[in-house]
């Protein structure tokens, strides 16, 4: 190949989507290209050109403006303009043209050559889906398409483990009749109902221990020996959470509900059959731990758990749920150990997680965010107990790898360890006078989720808070302004704007500049609509259900959240594998050209969302 053509080939191969082509395909490109030079101020593309082409900018810059002269897009080095070949709903309207704002050199590839490449190379063709939205959706699906059969049991939902509908009998059924039904149906348990309401559970063990062993007559109704203190789970509950419930309550049968109707019974046999002896048993090991040292040892398995989940193509959402459930389990066990050591609490309380743990979006060994909400029966002399309790738990979490919060947003801080009445006053002050510090704390304390204790305390607080935030225009405007401080790292030319500090130079902070902007807006929407959900996906779905967010924007944000989250998880998994400290800073050099393009699409969607909210809720 001539030196000039070789130089063109080497330029093209560094830019998406051509970077996915193999050497033989790349070798054919230069001889099919023509070169065109545009002077500054010249219209782009050429009017009335005889042949339709894809344009690739070698040097220079091109601006596109709408009919109101508003800047809508820019092309720079390596960018392509494919609208003559593909109807791209995100490209500038072909009924008007761009203008070169610098002297510009472009390569032209005939549309028929492009069409042949798309036909021959599937991964290349994926770039040219009709829109950013479709490209990103396909990227998310493609990312998780491989190895799905090897997903870890930890992220399975219990609905996938109950392979038959439960047997349900009326409470008036005799013990003998129930035993015959269980034998004929070959089940070890049946559910008991009254007026179509689930009221109890009867197991073969109940018949042995409460009937036969006690000499109870078999013609008595089963209500006499059944278990009425039912623990149930929804069909979407993760297996890890179900195992925790079964272990903590020391039960072997767990009814599974869908829309409050029983669809199955999860048994210990089901669990044993589906759980491996590896990471999935972390949850049960935590419950059985009798010392801080044992919990410390167990917690060292968390990074490996995240690595295995990542390798098994688990979604970022599921990984966040699994890791958060393990964090919940460690927190609960520490509180149980604290109460065993220092005695029962003088009044009721609830330990609430904040931040990513509260949203069920945690990765392994994040820092701590927590709050303690105490009953209004609290007296000054109770302060020493709760101070000791929170210090024990916080120090224990730190020992288990959950480092202290740099901003001291923890229950060990007396400011965040208060009776319910004080918490209500605190939130009221934040809402009525949204000062900068209050807005800064919003990412933690407006996302609280109960982990241990009297959940009703947090329920009452959240209800009071949401009544004040619902349709509170002034407060919501302040929250939007605060959320818009986290801008996606995308410049005018769709180039990445990278971190420039010495420690993380030339990287992208995927959490701060990609995930957090979506999390922040989802929180604002939840507060505006008085939705109690803390998980970002659940909040966006609720916003869509309430017609505050369009279906298209909801889907785009969910795809962007999942794609960015998956890149972050994969980056951290590689750091775990190589023994490097885990962080959120990804170098574009780690990404393929196609991934860079999809990441830019994700950032573009976030920017569009922020522009929408900025116009809807102007600065105050």
Buried (B, 14 or more C-beta within 10 A) or exposed (E): EEEEBEEBBEBBBEBBBBBBBEEEBBBEBBEBBEEBEBEEEBEBBBEEEEEBBBBBBBBBBBBBBEEEEEEEBBBBBBBBBBBBBBEBEBBBEEEEBBBBBBBBBBBBBBBEBBBBBBEEBEEBBBBBBEBBBBBBBBBBEEBBEEEEEEBBBBBBBBBEBBEEEBBEBBBEBBBBBBBEBBEEEEBBBBBBBEEEEBBBBBBBEBBEEBBEEEEBEEEEBBBBBBBEEBBBBBBEBBBBBBBBBBBBEEBBBBBBBEEEEBBBBBBBEBBEEBBEEBBBBBBBBBBEBEEBEBBBEBBEBBBBBBBBBBBBBBBBBBBBBBBBBBBBBBBBBBBBBBBEEBEEBBBBBBBBBBBBBBBBBBBBBBBBBBBBBBBEEBEEEBBEBBBEBBBBBBBBBBBBBBEBBEEEBBBBBEEBBBBBEBBBEBBEEBBEEBEEEBBEBBBBBBBBBBBBBBBEBBEBBBEBBBEBBBEBEEBBBBBBBBBBEBEBBBEEBBBBBBBEEEEBEEBBBBBBBBBBBBBBBBBBBBBBBBBBBBBBBBBBBBBBEEEBBEEEBBBBBBBBBBBBBBBBBBBBBBBBEEEEEBBBBBBBEBBEBBBBBBBBBBBBBBBBBBEBBBEEBEEE
